[in-house]
Amino acid sequence: MKKSLYIQILFFFVGFITLNKTIHAQNNTYPTEILHVHLQKNIYISGEVILFKLYCINSSTHQLSDISKVAYLELIDQNGVAVSQNEVILNNGMANGGFVITPQLPSGNYAINAYTHWMNSTSKELVTVKPILVFNNKDLNQEESDDKVKTTKSLHFRDLANNETKFDSLLPISDKSKIRINSKFEDLNRYIKFIITSSDFSDHEIYSISINSKDKTILNKEYQFTNGKYELKLHKNNFDSPINNIAIKNKKGNIKANSIFNLPEKRKGQLIEKSRIKAGLRERINLSFNLSDLSKEADSINLSAGIKLIEPFEYNYSILDHLNTFSNFEASSSIYFNQMKQLQNENWILTNNINPIWLKVKSKNQINKSRYPEKEGYVIEGQIKDIQTREELQNKMVYLSKTGEFVDIDVFKTNENGEFYFHLPIKKGLHDISIQLDNQTNKESSIILKSKFNHNGHAPATWQKEQLTEEQVSFLKNIFENNKVREIYNQKTHKNLLDTSLYRGKQNFFGNPYLSIKIDDFIKLDSLEEYFHEFVSPVKIKYRKNKCYMNVYNPESKSVMNPAPLILYDGIIITNPRIILDKKPETIDRIEVLPYEYYYGKSHFYGIIHVISKTKDCNLNYLPKNTERYYLPLFTSSYELDCISIDKNLPDFRTDLLWKPNINLHKNETYSLEFETSDIKGEFELIMEGVTNKGEPILYKQKIIVE
């Protein structure tokens, strides 16, 4: 950008208009997101792949959400530890993928925690928890000592206050608390019974129970445990809100247990159960569906469908259960955008000049603390500290540079906590980036990137193998043996869809360069410095006290600009020009120069010099000072069910017959669902879940008897 009064005035008006629009937009709050996880099945053998489909719902419209663009999934063990993590791109509120269960994973109850950053930072209660069972055959024959059983950490799901869902809790009991809160309906669903139990209690100790809705206190009374148990029954009419909170405090007022419970309203959505069909072994079946079969009002519907052998476990938790439970949960983000409020202060604008205004209207700089939706891209959040004193470095310019032949950088000024925020584009593949502190900072710094995943996940109850029924043990052994047979014949159940292509920018942030020379177009010289002297006239190289300096000559002002320009090598900011000049000329593709002053956010560049290598991978022996380089493999791996027909001469022991995560049905269209049965006899079930364009959840069930 050329420095001129006309350009400054132009950007002032553009920035002012955009600023008013942005401030006006901030008055509209972001609604709560609800994330439903449809799993291909609920029981897994160690070494299998968990296949999932995500539906991110806007709680205000009940339609697919366009707020967040990234979802996070974790596989949590019984101790609350994540044994696997996955990031997926939300496209129009939906995503599908999978992640591998390692063959070494022990048998037990596990939970899939799924959330967007906006859900997770708005309220932990919004984190979706999906229970599953992982089976490892060796655990059926392995005896555990009594001591080991006693020391196992016991975390439990809380009851959702609707005992018909057969699903306990969305939040873990605190590690410090040994009090559990459960609830259920009684007396024709007119009364709610609360059961509070404690494994560490005193019959003489006084506790208090407090129940609150959004608008009022429903109950606040003292009680004592009797043999570690206390029960309370309240009429449903006492509650004026579908979302309520219950807290248990000791005599000192310290909260010992805290929970929410939901009073479901009239059930929303369509439950469709079709009569069962019969099929033979190795039979190809075609089921046809029309939109009118699933919804009478919708114009379109997005669905995911799976067929599996029916599991003798109570793990099903459908989209109807989930969306009805959280249909009235509300959250607001307007109070979290304090930086935007500052922009309305005229004195603040005058103090910080015109350039920050132009930058501030960009969404990445509206982020405040850790509460934000990833609406436009993957947000890199981090903090910079003095490496010696561990003090946060405030008001320092931080640059995010993306490696490649085009200069693609972002700039951010750290806040009072030394924090910075950047957006990465939602692109599958390897992101090769560097984060750099302004070269005017003399202190040695450490750059810390923050993970979006939770430190402790919502964990399921401890698995006790002795609690399994004979039917369940038989089922687990059968699917394990079937899986082993498939391994013998190298019949892979899943295909890995790997995408590790390097994501690169498509153009320079400053537009076209003023000068661009290609090294191979000129005669061969001995050093890169000679090419600068002979062919890159705007760049002046000088030495003072054996130190190399580069400056740029401005053809408009007809003078050499000071201080130094922005110098880059394959998109990465370089503080010492000698690093570039020592490169062999035959390794360089071209040199680009912009010989003007350029304002970029809060940065003021006195010219730009960019040297591009032939490999375009920024191969450096060492990084510049206060620079960290990261290779972020974002969204690079996914999986799908391999349903290729098996040779008729080989056994087919598949128990997973179908997984179609992306079905889109429109009016006057027919969709054919094709699959082939295996050599396994028994009851299979087709489950289809989805959401219509009107925001109506759909659940379709049909049994398939294979004889």
N, C-alpha and C positions, 0 to 999 in steps of 0.2 A: 504494500500500500504506500503510494507516494505521499510524502508529508506536504500537505497543502491545506490552506484554510478551507477551501471548497470541500475537500474530502472530509475534514473534521466536522463541518456543519452538516454535511449529508449524513454521516454516521450518527450524529447527535439526534437528528429527526427520526431516522430509522430506529435507533435504540430507544428513543422516547416513546414512539408509537408501539413498538413491540413490548416495551416495559409496561405500558398501561394495559395492554392485552394480557400480559402474563400476570400482573397483579389482579386483574379482574378474574382471570381463570383460577387464581388461588382461592378465591372466595367459594369456589365449588369444591367441596370436600371429596376425597376419594372414599368410596364405600369399602366395606369389608369384602375380602375375597374368601371363597370357600373352595377348597381343593379336594376333589374326590378321586380316589385311586381304585380303578378296576383292575384286579389281578386276574391273570389267566387261570390260576388255581391258588389254593391256600396251603397245600402240603407239598413239600419239596424234599428231594434227596440231596445230600451234600454233593456239590459239584454241578448242580443244575443251574439254569438261568431263570431269574425272576422276571417275567414279562409283565409290563404294566401299561395302562392307558390313563392319562390324567385329564380331568375335567376341572378347569378353573372357572368358578361361577361368581358372577357379580351379585352380591347379596341384595342390592337395590332393585335390579332389573330381573334377577334370576336367570339371566342369559349368560352365555359364555363371556368371560371377562377379557377386556383388551388392556387392562392395567399393567400387569406384570408380564415380562417377556422371558423370565427364567424361573424354573422351579428346582427345588433341592430335595433329594431323597436320600435317606439313610436307612441301613439295615442295622437295627439296635438289638444287642443281646440282652440277657436277663439282668446284667449289671449296669445297664444304661450306656454301654460302650458301643460306638459305631464300628461295625466290622466291615462295612462297605459304604461308600458314598457315591452319589451320582448327581450331575447337573444336566438338565435337559432344557431345550428351547421350547417355550410355549408359543405356538402358532395359532392365532385366533382363539386363545384360551385352551388349547389342547396340546398334548404331547404324548408320545409313546416311546418305549425303549425297554431296556432291561439291564440287569447287572448280575454278575456271576457269583454264585455261592461257592466258596473254596471247598475242595474235597475234604479238607481237614476240619471243617466247621463241626463242632459237636452237636449232638441232638439237643433240641430245646425249643422253648417258645421264643420267638423273635417278633419284632415289630418293625414295620416300615413307617418311618416318620416322613411326611411329605409336607412341604410348605413353600410359599414364595417368601422373599425377604420382607415384603410388606405385611404378610400375615404374621410372620414370626416376630417382627419388631412391634407390631400393633398389639398383639396379645398372644401369649403362649398357649392359651386355650384353643386358638384357632389351628394349631398344628394338627394335621390329620395323622391318626395312628391306626395302622392296619395290621392286625395280628396274623401271624403265620406260624406254621410248625416246620422246622427243619429236622430231617431224620438222617442219622448216621448209624449204620447197622452195628458198628462195634459197641455202641453205647447200650445196646440191649443185653450184652453179655458182660459188661464192665460193672463190677460192684463198687459202690462208693462207701467210704468209711462214715461212721456216725458223725465224727468231728467235722468232716467236710460238709455234710448236709447241714449241720448246725450253723456253720459259718457262712453259708451261702446268703448273699444279700437278697432280700425279698422286697421287690418293688411290684406294685399291683396297679392295674387299671381301676379307675373309679367307675361306679355305676352311672349310666346316663339317665337314671330316674325313669327309665322305661324298660321294665324287666322283660318285655316281649322281644327286645332287640337281642338279648342274650350276649351282650357285649359290655364289658366292664371298663369304664374310665377313659379319659383322655389325658390325664395328667398324672405324673408319678407322685407318690407320697414322698415327702422330703426324707433324705437320708437320716436326718436328726430325729425325725418323728416316727413313733411306733404306733401312732393312732391311725385307724382306717375309718373312712366314712362311706357308707353304702345307703342306697335308698331304693324303694320300690313302691308300686301302687298296691293298694288293698281296698277291699270292700267296694267292688265294682268300679274301681279306679276313682273313687270319691276321696280317698285319703292317701296321703303320702307318709310312708313309714321310714324314718331315718334310724339306721343301726350304726352306732359308734362303738368300735372295739379298740382295745389297747392291750399290747403284750407287756407293757411296762407301766403299771398303774399302782395306785394306792387307794383302797376303799375310803380312806379318810381325807384324801386330797380333793379340794374344790376346783372344779373346772366350770367354764361357761361356754354356752353355745349361742352363736349369733347367726341369724338368718336374715339376709337383706335382699331386696329387689333393687331395681334401678332407682326407684322413687321413695322407698320407705323401708324402715326396719320392721320385719315381720315378727321376729322373736329375739329376745335377749334374756336368757335365764341361766342360773347356776345349776349344776348337777354333780353327782358323784357316781363313779363306776361301781357296779356290782359284779364281782367276779370278772372284771375286765370288759363289761358290756353296759351300754346305756341305749335305751330305745325311746323314740319320740314319734308321735303320730299327729299330723296336722291335716285339717280339711283343705281340699284343693282351692276352695273359695278364698282362703287367706292370701293367695298369691295373685297379684295383679300384673305380673310380668312373666313372660315365658323363660327368661334367663334370670337365675337367682344364684346367690352366693351363700355358702355356709362356712363358718370359721369356728374352730375350737381353740380356746385360750386357757392358759393356766391362771392361777391366782394372781400372778404378777402382771398379767395382761399380755404375755408373750403368746403369739400364735403357734400352736402345736400342729395344727392341720388346717388346710384350706382347700375348698373345692367349689366347683360350680355344678349346677344341675339344671336340666332343661325340662320344661313342661311342653310336650309336643302339642301343637294346635291341630286343626283338622288336616288330615293327611293330604299332601299335595303330590301329584304325579299319577302315572298310570302303571299298575301292576297287571301284566298280561301273562296268564298261564294257559298254554295250549295243551291239548290232550297228547298223550305220549304216542310215539311211533315205534314200530318194530323194524329191525334190520338184521341182516345176516352178517356173517364174518366176511371181511374183504369186499363189502358192498359199497358202491359209490352212490351217494345220496345228494340230491339237489333240492334245497328248500327255497321257495320264492317268497318275497315280501314286498308289499306295497306300503306306502306311507300311511294310507288309511287304515291299515291293519294295526298300526301302533298309536296313531293320534288322529283325531277327527278335525282338529283346528289348525295344526301346524302346516307350514309351507315346506319345511325341510327339517331334517333331524340328523344329528351326528351320533354314530353308534360305534361300539366295540363289541365283538362277539367271540366267545370261547366255548369249546366243547371239551369236557374232561370227565373222567370216571368219578362218580359221586363219592365224596369223601365223608367218612363217618365221624366228622368232627364239627363242632359248633364254632366255625370261624367266619361264616358268611355275614357280611355287613354291606348292604347294597346302597346304591345311590339314593334310593328313596329314604332309607334310614338316615343317611348322612345329611342330605339337604334339608330334610324336615327337622332334624335336630338343631341345625344352626341357621334356620331360616330367619330368625329374628335377632341374630347377633349383630350389633352395630359398632362401628368405629369411625373416627374422624381424624384426618391428618392436617387440618388447617392450622392447628397450633404449632406444628413442627416446622414451619417454614419462616423462621424468624429472620433469616437473611433477606427474604423478599420484603418484609416489613421495613427493614432498614432503607430500602431503595426509595421508599415514599418520603423519606426525610431529606428535604432540600439541602440542608447543611452537610449531610453525609455525602450527597452527590457532589457538591461543590468542593468538598475537602478531597475527595478521591479522583477528581477530574473526570474527563469525558470517557476515557478508554475503559475503565472498569464497568461503566454502564453498559457498554456494548457487549462486554464479556458476560456480565451478570445476567443478562436476559437468557443466556444459554442454560438449559435445564440442569446441567451437571453442577452448576454453582448454586442452585437453589437447595441443594441437599443440606440438611441440618442434622448433625449427630448421626445416629444409626437408624433413624426411622424414615424410610423412603421406599416407594415402589420402584422396581427396576422397569420403568415404563418404556425407555427408549434403547436400552442396551444393558450389557453386563457391567455392573459398577465395581470398579476396583477401589477398595477403601483401604487406607493405610495411615501410618503415623511415622513421623520422623523425630528421632531423639539424638541428643549429643551422645556419642559413643563412650565418652569418659564419665560425664556427670549424670547421664540418663535423663537429662532435662529435655522437655518438649521444645522443639524449635518452632517458634511462632513467626507468622508473617514472612515466611520464606517462599521464594518461587520454586515450584516443583514442576518438572516436565515429564510427560509420558511420551516416549518416542517409540514408533513402530518401525522395525527393521525392514529395509527394502529399498528399491530404486527411487521411490517417491517419498518425499518428506511429509510425514503424517504425525504431527505432534499436538499435544494438548498441554495447557498450562493451568496451574492452580496455585493459589496463595494459601499456605497453611493457616488454619484457624488458631484460636488461643490454646488448643490442646495439641498443636503440631499435626493435626489431621489433614488429609487430602482425599479427594474423590475424583475418579476419572471414569469415563464410559469407554467400554470396548464394544465394537459393533457385534451384533448377534450373527456371527459367522462360525460355521463348523470348521474345525481344523486347529492347527498349531499357531498360536499367537506368540510371536517372538518380539518381546517388548523390553524396553529399559525404562527405569524410573530414576531421574537425576535431579539433584539439588543444584540450584543456581551456583555457577562457578565463583560468584563473589562471596559465598559463604566459606569462611576459613576453617570452621570447626569440622572435625571428622564426625560423620553422622552414621546412624544405623537406620535403615528403612525397613519397616515392619508392615507386611501386608496382612490384613485381617481376613480370616476365613468367614464365609457366610453360614457355615454349618454350626449347629449347636454344640456346646462343649459336652453336655450330658443329654442323652435322648430319653424319650418317654418309653420306659422299659416294661415288658410284660411280666406276668407272674412266673415264678420259678417253675421249671418243668420237673415233674416227678414221674419217672417211668412206671412206678408201681400203680399210678392212678389210671393207666391205660386199660381199656376194656379188651377182652379177647378179640372182638371184632376189629378194634383199632390196631392192635398188634398184628393181626393177620393182614390187614390192609397195608400196613407199612412194610411188612416183610415181602408181600407180593409185588408192590411197586418197586422195591429195592431189587428183587430178583429179575423183574422185567427189565429194569435199567441195566443190570449187569449183562443180560443176554444181548441187549442192543449194543453195548460196548464191545462185546466179543465179535459181532458182525460189523463193527465200525459204522453203525447207523446213528448218525448225529441227529440229536433232537432239535438243535438250534443252530442258526447261522449268525456269525458275527459280522455286522456291517460297520467296518472300520473306515474312518475318514480322518486322516492325519495330514492332509494337504496344508501347506503353509499359507496362512491368510496374509495377503499383502495389500497395501493401499493402492489406489488407482490414479491418484493425482497429487501434486504438491499442495500443501495448505496455502501457499502463497501464489498459486496459479502457475503460469508459464514463466520460466526464467528469462532474464534479459539476454543472457549469453549462455550458450551450451556448445561445448566442443567435444568431439569424440576422438579419443587418443589415437585410434587406428587410422584416422583420416589424415594424420600428419606424419612427417618423417620421424624415424626412431631416434629418441634422445636418451641420454644416459640416466637421467633422474627425473622424477616428477616435478621437482622444483624448477627444472629448466622449462618444462611445459608451461608452468605458470608464468615464468618470465617472458617466454616467447609468444604465447598464444592467448593468455588470459590477462589482458591489459588492465581490467578494473581492479585486480588483486595485487596489492603491494606487499612484499615480504621483506622484513627487516630483522636485524639481530642486534640485541642490546645485552651486554654482559653474558654472551653465549646463549641467550634465550631467544627463541624464534617468535616473531609476531606477524600476524596477518591483519591487514586493513583493506578497506574497499574504497575505491575512488568513485565519488558521486558525479556523473556527467552533467547533472543539472546545476549543482552548486559549484562544480569544477574544483572540488577540494577532496582531500582524503578525510574520511569520517573517523571520528574517535568516539567512544572506545572501540574495542574489537567487534567484529561481526559475529553472527551466528554461524559456526563452522560445524558441518555434519559429514559423517562418513557412513554411507548406506543407511541414512535416516537417523543415526545415533549422534547425539551432540558430543563434540570433541572439544576439550578445553585446551589441549596442547597441539598446535599445528604440526609439530614435529612427528607426531604419530602418523599423520597422513603423508607428509613429505618423504618419510622413510620407506613408503610402499614402492614396490617395483612398478614402473610404468606399464609393463605388459599385463599386470593384474587389474588395471583400471579401465573401465569402460568409457566414462565421460566425466566432465566437470561442468557444473552449472553455477551461475552467479546471478544474484539480484542486487544491483548496486544502488539501492535506495533505502532510506529509513522505512522501517515497517513496524507498525503497531499490531501486536497480537495479544489481546486480553490486556493484562497488566504489564506485559513485556514490551520493550522497545528495542528493536534490533537495528544495528547500524550496518545494514547489508547482510546478505546471506550467501554462504559458500557451501556447495554440496558436491562431494566427490563420491561417485558411484563405482563400485568394483564390478568386475565381470560376473562374479558369483552372487553378488548382491546380498550377502549373508553377514556382513560386518565382522569379518574374521580379524580379531584383535588379540594381541598377546596379553594385554591387560586393559581393564576398563578405566575410564577417567575417574578422578576423585569423586566421592559421594555419588556413585552410580551403582545400581543393581540391575542385573539383566535377568529376565524371567522367560521361561518357555511354558506357556499356559496351554495345555491340551484341552481346550474347552469343547464339550459336546462332541467328542471325537468317536465315541463307540456306542453302538446300539446292537440290538439283537432281534431276530424274528424266528418264529416257529417254522422249522423245515418240514413241510408236509408233502415232500416228494414221494410218489408212489414207490413202494418197496417191491423188489423182485418177488414174484409169486413163489419162487422156489426157496425163499428165505423166510424165516419166522418174522412176524410183525407184532411186537409186544408194546405198541404205543398205547398209552393211557390218555395222552393229550392229542385230540383229533383235530383241533382247529383253534387258530387265534388270528382274528382279523381286527386290528385296532382302528382302522380308518375306513369306516363305512359311512357314506353320505347319501341320504335318501331324499329325493325331491318328489313333488307331486307328479302324478301320471308317469312315474317310473317304477320299474320292477327290478329288484335286486336279487340275484341268485347266490345262495350260500352253498357252495359245494365242498364236500369232504368225503373221505373214505374211511370206513371202519377198519379195525385191525383184527388180530387173532384173539383179542381179549373179549370174553363174554362178560355181561353184567349191565348195570344201569349207568348210562352216561347222561349228562345234562348239558343242554345248550343254554347259556346265559348271555343275554344282550343287555347292555346298559348304555344310556345316552341322554342327550338333552335336545329338545326341539328349539327352533328359532324363537318360540314364544316363551322359553324359559321353563318348560315342563319336563321334569325328569321322567324317564321311561325305564322300566324293568321288564324284560321278556324272559320267560322260562319255558323250557320244553324238555321232557325226558325222552331219551332214546334207548330202547331196550335192544341190546345186541345179543342174539341167541345163536 
